[in-house]
Structure formats: C-alpha cells, structure tokens
Amino acid sequence: MKLGKAQSLEDVAGLVGACAVTILAVIIIAALYVGREVFVPVALAILLSFVLARPVNLLQAIRVPRAVAAIVSVLLAFVVIFALGSLIATQLSRLAGDLPQYQSTIQDKITSLRGVTGGSSTLERAEGMLQDLSKELNKPKATPSLSNSSPTTTSGRPVAPVPVEVLQPDPGTLANLRSLIAPLISPLAMTGIIVIFVIFILLQKEDLRNRLIRLAGTHDLQRTTAALDDAAGRLSRLFLNQLLLNSAFGVLIGTGLWIIGVPSPALWGILAAVLRFVPYIGSIIAAAFPLTLAVAVDPGWSMLIWTAALFFIIEPAIAHVVEPLMYGRTTGLSPVAVVVSATFWTALWGPIGLVLATPLTVCLVVLGRHVERLAFLDVMFGDRPALSPPEIFYQRMLAGDPTEAAEKAEQFLKERSLSSYYDDVAMKGLQLAQSDLERGALDAVRLERIKDTVLEFTEDLTDEVEQEADGEDTTDDAEAAAAVDETPPAHAHDGLPTLKPAELAPNWQGTAPVLCIGGRSELDEAAALMLAHLSRVHGLGARAEPASALATKHIFALDTSDVALVCLTYLEIPNSTHIRYAVRRLRRKAPQAKIMVALLSATGATAPDGQGSVQADTIVASLRDAVAYCLDEATPAPPPQTAEQPLSSVAV
C-alpha cells in the first residue's frame, strides 16, 4: 500500500514537472516573439562576436590592446557590410532601369512557345478566360438615380462630367525631411544596437563566461570552464569557416555569371552568399533570380543553360566535397533539426530568422553537449544517435528488421573490419538481450525472433563482404559513424587472412569443418550464427546448430563426419560443470575434432580456470580470437627443413 502511494506521488511529481517545463517553454517562446525587436539584434551580435573573435585574438597576439582590437574589428566588419549594401543598391537601381529593355525578348519567347504548342493550348485558353473574367469584374458599378434617363442638355446631348482634382497643400521642407528619414530609423537603430552589443561581448568575454558558468553550476569549475572554452572555440571556427565558404560560393557564382553575361552579376553573387546560410533551399532561391533574368536577356536559351549548369556544378561540389573537408562529417545537426529550426525561427522572426536558424541551433546543440543541464538540446537537435550502436542493433533485432541493421553494418565496414563489428557492436547488443533474458523481460517468442533476425542479418551480409577496410572510404551515416568512433582505429584491419581451399589442411577441406553450437539459449545460437558467418568470410566452411543439438536425444543425430573443430558459444558464462558435460558429449560424438569454448560475456563473470576444468582444447573471449584459432588449426604445418649437404657429398 505504501509502495503504491509512493509510486502515485512520483507520478504526480513527474506530471507537475512536465507541466512546469511546458509552461516555461511557452513563456520563453512568447517572449522571443514579443521582444523580437530586441532579440534579433542581440542574436546577430552574438553570431558576429563568434565570427570576429578570431580577428580580435590575432590583433591581440601582435600586442594590440583588446579595446582597440575589438573596436577596429567591428568597424572594419561594418564597413564591409555597408559597402556590400551600397553595391546591392547600385546594382538594383541599374537592373530596374534595364528591365524595360528585356520586355521584347520575353514577348518573343512567349510567342515562340505558343507557336511550338500550336497556339491552342490549354494554357492559352485559360489565359483568355481569365482576361474575360477580369474585364467583367472591372466594369464600373451602375449608380442608382432618381430617373432612368441621363442628364442631357436642351439639345438632347448628354452632359459631360466635370473632372474634380484634389490638391494637397505643400507639406514643407521639414515634413519632406521627416518622410525621408522615417524609413531609415529602424535599420539605423538595429545597426547601432548590434554594434554596441558586439563590442560589449568582445570586451567582456571573460565576465560573460563566468556568469554562464555560475548559471550552469559551480560544482565542477574546471570541467565547466574547459567545456565552455571548447564550445566557444568550436563555434567561432564553425561560423568563420561558414562565412568564408559562403563568401567563396558567392564569388564563384558572381564571376561565373559575369563570364556568362548575366546582368548585375555582383548582385546575384552577394545574394547567393547570403542565401546559402539558409539550409537546403537557400541555393535554390539564389539560383531562381539569375535564371529568370537569363530567360529575359538572351533571345536564345544558351544563357539559361549555362547559368543552370553553373549552380548545379558549384553547389554540389562545395556541399559534398569542400564542406566535409572543412566541417568533418557534419555541422552537428540532424536534418530534421535543421528543418524544424528553420520553421520555428522563421515563424518567430520572419526572413531574418530563416537565415539565423542554423547558427542559433548549432549554438544550442554545442551548449547541450557541454552543459549537463542542457543535454536534452543535444538529444533533440544533435546528429549523434540517441541510442548507442549496440542498443540500435538490439532494437533492430527485437523489431525483426535485419535490412536496416545490415545497412548500418555495411556503412561501418567502410572503415572497420567485420570481426570488429561483430565483437564491438553485435555481441554487445546480444549481451543487452542476455541481460533482459536474465531479468525475465524476454519471452520465448521474442528470443526466437531475435535468433531468426540474426540469421537473416548474416545472410544479408554475404560472404563477399570486404575482409578488411581500406581506410579511404568514410561512412556518411550518423549511427554507423558513431559506432566507428567507439571502436579503436586498430580494428580497421583485423589481421586475419582469408584462406583458399588449396591452402587448407586435408581435414579442413570438407563442406563444413567448423561446427558452431549455441551453448544454452537462442541468444547463444545467434552468436554461433555470427561465428559461422565470420569463419566462412575467411575461407572456412562452417555451419551453426541450435543448443538443443547437445541434448542426449539429439546429439546422436548430429552430423560430425567432416567436422575438424566444434565451438560452443556462451553469452553468459555458466558453471564449469555444464561446459564439461557438453564437451564430453561432443568428444564421444566427434573424437577426431578439437573442442573450443567461446565465452562472450561482458558482465564481469568469472571464467572457468583454463581448459583443464572444462576439458576443452581452448577457451576464447571474442569471435575474432575464435576465428584466429580456427585459421591457425586449418593452416597445414610447414614441412621440416633438412640441412643442406655439402657439395662434395652430393652423388654424381
């Protein structure tokens, strides 16, 4: 009864905590929306401070005072920004003046397209219908009058309406000046706020860091300080590299458009550099404007084709070649997080929120990785898998989905060996299943499903799988990359040879000289299936049998005619008596074969004291060691070397 009340209290406390977090999140989001006039400049200032932190550090390295370095860096940055703004305004003005010249070109292309379609296309008929509707809607509304006749003169002619013109008084010089300055007040105010905040952040960097440490917790100052310094350095490098890369993208696009002959190439280059901060769709939006202009300028279609080719070549090259070299595998965000953050920040702050979405989310993810209280941000938006590689393998086996598990394994095998995957990922996943079995969380149906899924998984990973990773290809899958990072680089090559049939000893040239038997449960049989597959990959014939094959009524039917080695696999280390009796039965059934016991437990249980206590030929602790032992036994011993006889003793 007391336990039930305690559980109820815990549930109520959890519900209250969840409600409090939800209310707090709603309040924060509402504050961000209502105070966007203040938060947008602050966000821009924080991002600019990350970009300008490196130049400030470089100036300080040459003995420039911090205040001077910060002010100079900020002023130079805004000079560049204002110069780009002036260039954009000039280009837009010139383009607006040239647009009427392109009207005839557009009309000629529309006429040519109509000629190709025969002049009676569905689109043309729809256009005519819309024009008729427009004329009908634009007819003047009849005004009611006291008489049905229009006013006329004495001669019978209608009276012409008298035009009325409303004249506004001269507003004066002061009003004209106010109307000129009013549109500039908001941008100038935002610029001033950004400049002040950037300088303040650069000057008070240490003080802000200390305050953030106090908010995060002072119980571990060393760790928190190191984490924040590392986060600031990573963000600074990331944003600076992103700025340089997008600027290079804009320069290449602008130069290419200038060579092609598209008007205002500088404008489209700057627009491409800015819009590339928008994930996924930024480059597409940037390409739409010059493509449309190419259609209007060129009487033919060559300019359009060259412009499209320019974007389709440069963008994939930078996204798939240059960015991975600069950023590594990824910027640290999952694709879903990028889309969700772009939607969220755009809804809050409009178009500028779309540009700031990725940098702001990167900041949150980095903080989540280094600040324990904010770890949920990394789980929600980071690209690191929420489950460990062994947990993912176990979950796929539980779900009966060998295909996805095989895809992850193939990605893993680009950088690591198959034996490394089995020992470091698959075996640990089966050990999780063994833990669930010991506490009664797995029933017979799920055990059978896991065993069947492992069988399909090993069949999907065919014997033609790469023996050793070449170290050149890298996986682009986040979950497989996490598994690679958790295994040592030494496991890229397991050092195990692949034997050809002619290289095998005579008693190892049968169909299945290696017999793998699960020790007690279906999980042990799953481990036996993996060992048999790994043996086949390295050139040894192998098959797996269930644990029931060791039973007295089944062992007589066990085919051991061409077996050279029998391996018993155990995920949980049993007592030595169980192993000893199993080995005795196998000795009587296959006296010609060697017996190997594979104890694959990682629970810290104590293994039997050597081969003598269980009467086995060898005991191994991993699948790699098991295959290595089999390969040693399968390799024939070299012939004994005879001493060379002296030349004088050789018979003629």
ZAMARGU-4260 file (C-alpha; in steps of 0.2 Angstrom, whole numbers, plus 5000, padded with zeros to 4 digits):
<rodrens>
0) 5000/5000/5000 | 5014/5012/5005 | 5023/5007/4989 | 5008/5011/4978 | 5006/5028/4987
5) 5024/5032/4984 | 5023/5027/4965 | 5007/5039/4964 | 5017/5053/4972 | 5031/5050/4960
10) 5019/5051/4945 | 5011/5067/4951 | 5028/5075/4954 | 5033/5070/4936 | 5017/5077/4929
15) 5019/5093/4938 | 5037/5094/4932 | 5032/5091/4914 | 5019/5105/4916 | 5031/5117/4923
20) 5043/5114/4909 | 5030/5116/4896 | 5024/5132/4904 | 5042/5139/4905 | 5044/5134/4886
25) 5028/5143/4881 | 5034/5159/4891 | 5051/5159/4883 | 5044/5157/4865 | 5031/5171/4868
30) 5045/5182/4875 | 5055/5179/4859 | 5041/5183/4848 | 5035/5199/4858 | 5053/5205/4860
35) 5059/5201/4843 | 5064/5219/4840 | 5077/5217/4854 | 5081/5199/4852 | 5085/5199/4834
40) 5099/5212/4836 | 5106/5203/4851 | 5106/5186/4841 | 5115/5195/4827 | 5128/5202/4839
45) 5131/5186/4847 | 5134/5177/4830 | 5145/5192/4824 | 5155/5191/4840 | 5159/5172/4837
50) 5165/5177/4819 | 5175/5192/4825 | 5183/5183/4840 | 5197/5176/4829 | 5202/5193/4821
55) 5202/5200/4839 | 5213/5187/4845 | 5225/5189/4831 | 5226/5208/4834 | 5229/5204/4852
60) 5243/5192/4848 | 5253/5207/4840 | 5251/5217/4856 | 5236/5227/4851 | 5225/5232/4866
65) 5209/5222/4867 | 5198/5238/4867 | 5207/5244/4851 | 5206/5227/4843 | 5188/5225/4847
70) 5183/5242/4840 | 5194/5240/4825 | 5187/5223/4820 | 5169/5229/4822 | 5171/5245/4812
75) 5180/5235/4798 | 5166/5222/4798 | 5153/5235/4797 | 5162/5245/4783 | 5162/5229/4773
80) 5143/5226/4777 | 5139/5244/4772 | 5150/5243/4756 | 5141/5227/4751 | 5124/5236/4755
85) 5129/5251/4744 | 5134/5239/4730 | 5117/5230/4731 | 5108/5246/4730 | 5118/5252/4715
90) 5115/5235/4706 | 5097/5235/4709 | 5095/5253/4703 | 5104/5248/4687 | 5094/5232/4685
95) 5077/5242/4687 | 5082/5254/4673 | 5087/5240/4661 | 5071/5229/4664 | 5060/5238/4650
100) 5073/5233/4638 | 5070/5215/4641 | 5051/5216/4638 | 5053/5212/4619 | 5064/5197/4622
105) 5051/5190/4634 | 5037/5193/4622 | 5046/5185/4608 | 5050/5169/4618 | 5031/5168/4623
110) 5026/5170/4605 | 5039/5156/4600 | 5032/5145/4614 | 5014/5147/4608 | 5020/5143/4590
115) 5028/5127/4596 | 5012/5122/4605 | 5001/5126/4590 | 4993/5142/4598 | 4978/5132/4605
120) 4985/5125/4621 | 4975/5123/4637 | 4986/5137/4645 | 4981/5149/4631 | 4963/5146/4633
125) 4964/5148/4652 | 4973/5164/4649 | 4959/5170/4638 | 4946/5165/4651 | 4955/5174/4665
130) 4956/5190/4654 | 4937/5189/4651 | 4934/5187/4670 | 4945/5202/4673 | 4936/5213/4661
135) 4919/5208/4669 | 4925/5212/4686 | 4932/5229/4681 | 4916/5235/4674 | 4910/5251/4683
140) 4896/5248/4695 | 4880/5256/4690 | 4874/5270/4702 | 4856/5272/4706 | 4847/5288/4700
145) 4830/5296/4703 | 4826/5294/4684 | 4831/5281/4671 | 4837/5295/4659 | 4854/5303/4659
150) 4856/5321/4661 | 4855/5330/4645 | 4856/5347/4638 | 4842/5356/4629 | 4848/5350/4613
155) 4847/5332/4618 | 4865/5329/4620 | 4872/5321/4637 | 4881/5332/4649 | 4900/5328/4650
160) 4906/5325/4669 | 4916/5339/4676 | 4933/5332/4682 | 4937/5335/4700 | 4955/5336/4706
165) 4960/5336/4725 | 4976/5346/4728 | 4986/5343/4744 | 4995/5358/4752 | 5014/5359/4751
170) 5020/5349/4766 | 5035/5360/4768 | 5054/5356/4770 | 5053/5348/4787 | 5039/5336/4783
175) 5049/5330/4767 | 5064/5328/4778 | 5054/5318/4790 | 5047/5306/4777 | 5064/5304/4770
180) 5072/5299/4787 | 5057/5289/4794 | 5061/5273/4784 | 5079/5273/4789 | 5076/5275/4808
185) 5073/5256/4811 | 5088/5250/4802 | 5099/5263/4809 | 5093/5259/4827 | 5096/5240/4824
190) 5113/5243/4817 | 5118/5254/4832 | 5111/5240/4844 | 5121/5227/4835 | 5137/5237/4836
195) 5136/5241/4854 | 5132/5223/4859 | 5146/5216/4848 | 5159/5227/4856 | 5152/5224/4873
200) 5153/5205/4871 | 5171/5206/4864 | 5177/5216/4878 | 5168/5207/4892 | 5170/5189/4886
205) 5178/5183/4902 | 5165/5191/4913 | 5150/5183/4902 | 5159/5166/4903 | 5160/5167/4922
210) 5142/5172/4923 | 5137/5157/4912 | 5147/5146/4922 | 5138/5152/4938 | 5121/5148/4929
215) 5127/5131/4924 | 5134/5126/4941 | 5150/5129/4950 | 5152/5111/4957 | 5165/5107/4944
220) 5173/5123/4938 | 5187/5115/4929 | 5176/5104/4918 | 5163/5118/4915 | 5177/5131/4910
225) 5185/5119/4899 | 5169/5114/4891 | 5163/5132/4888 | 5180/5137/4881 | 5180/5122/4869
230) 5162/5127/4864 | 5166/5145/4860 | 5182/5139/4850 | 5172/5127/4840 | 5158/5139/4837
235) 5170/5153/4832 | 5179/5141/4819 | 5162/5135/4813 | 5154/5152/4809 | 5170/5159/4802
240) 5173/5144/4791 | 5155/5145/4786 | 5156/5164/4782 | 5172/5161/4772 | 5164/5146/4762
245) 5148/5155/4758 | 5158/5171/4753 | 5169/5160/4741 | 5152/5152/4734 | 5146/5170/4731
250) 5162/5175/4722 | 5162/5160/4711 | 5144/5162/4707 | 5146/5181/4703 | 5162/5178/4692
255) 5153/5164/4683 | 5138/5175/4679 | 5149/5189/4674 | 5158/5177/4661 | 5141/5170/4655
260) 5135/5188/4653 | 5120/5189/4665 | 5117/5207/4670 | 5121/5213/4688 | 5132/5198/4692
265) 5139/5206/4708 | 5121/5207/4715 | 5117/5189/4712 | 5134/5184/4719 | 5131/5193/4736
270) 5113/5186/4736 | 5120/5168/4733 | 5132/5170/4748 | 5119/5177/4760 | 5105/5164/4755
275) 5117/5150/4757 | 5115/5152/4776 | 5098/5146/4773 | 5098/5127/4774 | 5093/5116/4759
280) 5083/5129/4749 | 5094/5144/4750 | 5104/5140/4735 | 5088/5136/4725 | 5081/5153/4729
285) 5098/5161/4725 | 5098/5152/4708 | 5080/5157/4704 | 5083/5176/4701 | 5098/5174/4688
290) 5089/5160/4679 | 5074/5171/4677 | 5085/5185/4671 | 5094/5174/4659 | 5077/5170/4651
295) 5073/5188/4649 | 5090/5194/4642 | 5095/5181/4630 | 5085/5179/4614 | 5090/5160/4614
300) 5092/5148/4628 | 5111/5146/4630 | 5112/5158/4644 | 5099/5149/4654 | 5108/5133/4651
305) 5125/5139/4656 | 5118/5148/4672 | 5109/5132/4677 | 5125/5122/4674 | 5135/5134/4685
310) 5124/5132/4700 | 5122/5113/4698 | 5141/5111/4697 | 5147/5123/4710 | 5134/5120/4724
315) 5136/5100/4724 | 5155/5102/4724 | 5155/5114/4739 | 5142/5104/4748 | 5149/5087/4746
320) 5167/5090/4744 | 5173/5106/4752 | 5161/5106/4767 | 5165/5088/4773 | 5184/5093/4772
325) 5181/5109/4782 | 5167/5103/4795 | 5171/5085/4796 | 5156/5073/4793 | 5143/5086/4798
330) 5140/5103/4807 | 5132/5093/4821 | 5114/5095/4817 | 5102/5082/4811 | 5092/5085/4795
335) 5076/5085/4805 | 5083/5098/4817 | 5088/5109/4803 | 5070/5109/4795 | 5061/5111/4812
340) 5073/5125/4817 | 5071/5134/4801 | 5052/5133/4803 | 5052/5139/4821 | 5064/5154/4819
345) 5055/5160/4803 | 5038/5159/4812 | 5046/5169/4826 | 5057/5182/4817 | 5052/5182/4799
350) 5065/5180/4785 | 5080/5185/4796 | 5075/5170/4807 | 5077/5159/4792 | 5095/5165/4790
355) 5099/5164/4808 | 5090/5147/4811 | 5105/5135/4808 | 5118/5146/4818 | 5107/5148/4833
360) 5103/5129/4833 | 5121/5125/4832 | 5124/5136/4847 | 5110/5127/4857 | 5117/5109/4852
365) 5135/5114/4857 | 5129/5120/4874 | 5119/5104/4876 | 5134/5094/4873 | 5145/5103/4886
370) 5132/5108/4899 | 5124/5094/4908 | 5108/5103/4912 | 5105/5107/4894 | 5109/5089/4887
375) 5091/5087/4881 | 5096/5100/4867 | 5109/5089/4860 | 5097/5074/4861 | 5083/5084/4852
380) 5093/5093/4838 | 5111/5085/4838 | 5116/5072/4824 | 5123/5060/4837 | 5111/5045/4838
385) 5100/5044/4854 | 5104/5026/4856 | 5121/5018/4857 | 5126/5006/4842 | 5124/4990/4852
390) 5107/4997/4858 | 5102/5001/4840 | 5107/4983/4834 | 5097/4975/4848 | 5082/4986/4844
395) 5083/4981/4826 | 5084/4963/4831 | 5069/4965/4843 | 5059/4973/4829 | 5063/4959/4816
400) 5072/4972/4804 | 5088/4964/4798 | 5088/4975/4782 | 5092/4991/4792 | 5104/4983/4803
405) 5114/4976/4788 | 5114/4994/4780 | 5122/5001/4796 | 5134/4986/4796 | 5139/4990/4778
410) 5142/5008/4782 | 5153/5003/4797 | 5163/4991/4786 | 5169/5005/4776 | 5181/5010/4790
415) 5182/4994/4801 | 5183/4975/4799 | 5169/4963/4801 | 5176/4955/4816 | 5176/4972/4824
420) 5158/4975/4820 | 5153/4958/4827 | 5164/4959/4843 | 5161/4978/4847 | 5143/4980/4841
425) 5133/4964/4838 | 5140/4955/4853 | 5137/4969/4865 | 5119/4970/4858 | 5116/4952/4861
430) 5123/4954/4879 | 5110/4968/4881 | 5097/4954/4876 | 5105/4942/4888 | 5103/4955/4902
435) 5085/4956/4898 | 5083/4937/4897 | 5091/4935/4915 | 5078/4948/4922 | 5064/4939/4914
440) 5060/4953/4901 | 5061/4942/4886 | 5049/4928/4882 | 5051/4913/4870 | 5043/4922/4855
445) 5055/4937/4856 | 5070/4925/4858 | 5065/4916/4843 | 5063/4932/4833 | 5080/4938/4838
450) 5088/4922/4833 | 5079/4922/4816 | 5083/4940/4813 | 5101/4937/4816 | 5101/4923/4804
455) 5093/4934/4790 | 5106/4948/4795 | 5121/4936/4792 | 5113/4931/4776 | 5111/4949/4770
460) 5130/4952/4774 | 5135/4940/4761 | 5152/4931/4761 | 5158/4943/4748 | 5159/4957/4761
465) 5175/4966/4762 | 5188/4957/4773 | 5197/4972/4779 | 5193/4991/4777 | 5204/5001/4766
470) 5203/5016/4777 | 5199/5028/4762 | 5180/5027/4762 | 5171/5036/4776 | 5153/5032/4781
475) 5140/5046/4779 | 5128/5038/4791 | 5127/5046/4808 | 5123/5030/4818 | 5137/5020/4809
480) 5149/5034/4811 | 5145/5034/4830 | 5149/5015/4830 | 5166/5018/4821 | 5170/5032/4833
485) 5168/5020/4848 | 5179/5007/4841 | 5198/5009/4841 | 5207/5013/4824 | 5217/4997/4826
490) 5201/4987/4822 | 5201/4994/4804 | 5211/4978/4800 | 5209/4963/4810 | 5225/4955/4803
495) 5216/4938/4799 | 5220/4930/4782 | 5207/4923/4770 | 5212/4905/4765 | 5209/4897/4749
500) 5204/4879/4748 | 5221/4874/4742 | 5229/4882/4757 | 5219/4871/4770 | 5224/4856/4779
505) 5217/4840/4772 | 5204/4838/4786 | 5199/4856/4784 | 5194/4854/4766 | 5176/4847/4769
510) 5160/4856/4767 | 5159/4862/4785 | 5174/4858/4795 | 5169/4871/4808 | 5153/4867/4818
515) 5146/4881/4829 | 5134/4876/4843 | 5124/4888/4854 | 5128/4884/4872 | 5111/4885/4881
520) 5099/4898/4873 | 5093/4906/4857 | 5105/4920/4860 | 5120/4908/4861 | 5114/4901/4844
525) 5113/4919/4837 | 5132/4921/4842 | 5135/4904/4834 | 5127/4910/4818 | 5139/4925/4818
530) 5154/4915/4821 | 5150/4903/4807 | 5147/4918/4795 | 5164/4926/4800 | 5173/4909/4798
535) 5165/4907/4780 | 5171/4925/4776 | 5189/4920/4780 | 5188/4904/4769 | 5182/4891/4781
540) 5167/4881/4779 | 5156/4882/4794 | 5138/4879/4800 | 5128/4883/4816 | 5117/4871/4826
545) 5105/4876/4840 | 5108/4872/4858 | 5096/4858/4858 | 5108/4848/4847 | 5118/4845/4863
550) 5103/4836/4871 | 5105/4817/4873 | 5091/4813/4861 | 5098/4824/4848 | 5116/4823/4849
555) 5116/4805/4841 | 5108/4813/4825 | 5121/4827/4824 | 5132/4825/4808 | 5150/4827/4813
560) 5158/4817/4799 | 5168/4831/4791 | 5170/4842/4807 | 5188/4847/4812 | 5183/4859/4826
565) 5167/4861/4837 | 5164/4878/4845 | 5152/4881/4860 | 5147/4899/4861 | 5140/4906/4878
570) 5134/4924/4880 | 5133/4921/4899 | 5147/4911/4907 | 5139/4895/4915 | 5147/4885/4928
575) 5161/4873/4923 | 5151/4858/4926 | 5138/4862/4912 | 5153/4866/4900 | 5162/4850/4905
580) 5147/4838/4902 | 5144/4847/4885 | 5162/4844/4880 | 5161/4826/4885 | 5146/4823/4874
585) 5155/4831/4859 | 5171/4821/4862 | 5161/4805/4861 | 5152/4811/4846 | 5167/4818/4837
590) 5183/4811/4844 | 5193/4817/4829 | 5188/4836/4831 | 5195/4849/4843 | 5184/4857/4855
595) 5184/4876/4858 | 5173/4886/4870 | 5169/4904/4866 | 5164/4914/4882 | 5157/4930/4875
600) 5151/4938/4891 | 5155/4956/4896 | 5146/4956/4913 | 5161/4953/4923 | 5158/4935/4927
605) 5172/4924/4931 | 5178/4911/4918 | 5182/4894/4922 | 5200/4891/4926 | 5208/4886/4910
610) 5205/4872/4898 | 5208/4858/4911 | 5192/4862/4921 | 5181/4860/4906 | 5192/4848/4896
615) 5192/4859/4881 | 5206/4862/4869 | 5205/4881/4870 | 5194/4895/4878 | 5192/4911/4869
620) 5183/4928/4874 | 5179/4935/4856 | 5174/4930/4839 | 5190/4936/4832 | 5200/4926/4843
625) 5189/4911/4839 | 5192/4913/4820 | 5210/4916/4823 | 5212/4899/4832 | 5202/4891/4818
630) 5214/4898/4804 | 5229/4893/4814 | 5222/4875/4815 | 5217/4875/4797 | 5234/4880/4790
635) 5245/4865/4787 | 5261/4864/4796 | 5276/4868/4785 | 5287/4853/4780 | 5303/4851/4791
640) 5318/4859/4784 | 5333/4847/4780 | 5351/4853/4782 | 5360/4857/4766 | 5373/4844/4761
645) 5390/4850/4756 | 5393/4850/4738 | 5407/4837/4739 | 5395/4824/4747 | 5382/4825/4733
650) 5382/4809/4722 | 5387/4812/4704
</rodrens>
